[in-house]
Amino acid sequence: MKYSKTYYVYIMMSISGVFYVGITSNLLKRIYQHKNALHDGFTSKYKCTKLVYFEETNEVEIALNREKQIKNWARNKKEKLIELTNKDYVDLSNQWR
């Protein structure tokens, strides 16, 4: 039996509306890190602490390509993607508490 790992492409948002697109194999842990500013960088600087979108795949190459694709999109295209499943931009991680 082959072990299958899950990869997540996700979008975090700041209160001021800045988007961050990332990839991880442990979404719960990564969101915790973002919310608690455990790593210096873009999300800490801009306080991107709200999970507004994520998708999953079992293929790392698909996840990496999708992350690059979304990062290169214009803001309005990212907004349309988010609004397909989260029109009110609620923090999806709030459901996990």
C-alpha positions in Angstrom: 0.0 0.0 0.0 1.4 3.4 -1.0 1.3 6.2 1.4 -0.4 9.3 -0.1 0.5 12.7 1.2 -1.8 15.7 0.9 -0.6 19.1 -0.2 -2.5 22.4 0.2 -2.4 25.6 -1.8 -3.9 28.3 0.3 -4.6 32.0 0.4 -4.2 34.1 3.6 -5.5 37.7 3.8 -4.7 40.6 6.1 -7.2 42.9 7.6 -6.2 45.5 5.1 -6.8 43.1 2.2 -3.3 41.9 1.3 -3.2 38.4 -0.1 -0.5 35.7 0.5 -0.5 32.5 -1.5 1.3 29.5 -0.1 1.7 25.8 -0.1 2.1 23.3 2.7 1.6 19.6 3.6 0.3 20.5 7.0 -2.4 23.1 6.8 -3.3 23.2 10.5 0.3 23.7 11.5 1.0 26.3 8.9 -2.1 28.4 9.6 -1.1 28.3 13.3 2.3 29.6 12.4 0.8 32.5 10.3 -1.7 33.5 13.0 1.0 33.5 15.7 3.7 35.2 13.5 6.2 32.4 14.2 8.2 33.1 11.1 9.6 36.4 9.9 8.5 37.3 6.4 5.7 38.6 4.2 2.8 37.2 6.3 4.2 38.5 9.6 5.0 41.9 8.0 1.5 42.3 6.5 -0.3 40.4 9.3 -1.9 37.9 6.9 -3.7 35.8 9.5 -7.1 35.0 7.8 -7.4 31.8 5.8 -9.8 32.7 3.0 -9.2 29.9 0.5 -7.5 26.5 0.2 -7.5 23.5 -2.2 -5.8 20.1 -1.8 -4.1 17.6 -4.0 -2.0 14.4 -3.5 0.6 15.5 -6.1 3.3 17.9 -5.0 4.0 19.0 -8.6 0.4 19.9 -9.1 0.4 21.9 -5.9 3.7 23.7 -6.7 2.4 24.6 -10.2 -1.0 25.8 -8.9 0.7 28.0 -6.3 2.8 29.6 -9.0 -0.2 30.0 -11.2 -2.3 31.8 -8.5 0.6 33.9 -7.4 0.9 35.3 -10.9 -2.7 36.2 -11.2 -4.0 39.7 -11.0 -5.8 40.6 -7.7 -9.3 40.5 -9.2 -8.7 36.9 -10.5 -7.6 35.8 -7.0 -10.8 37.5 -5.6 -13.0 35.6 -8.1 -11.3 32.3 -7.0 -11.9 33.0 -3.4 -15.5 34.1 -4.0 -16.3 30.8 -5.7 -16.3 29.1 -2.2 -16.1 32.0 0.3 -18.0 35.0 -0.9 -17.9 36.7 2.5 -14.2 36.2 3.0 -14.7 34.4 6.4 -11.7 32.9 8.1 -12.1 29.3 7.2 -9.8 28.2 10.0 -12.2 29.5 12.6 -14.2 26.3 12.1 -11.3 24.2 13.3 -11.2 25.5 16.9 
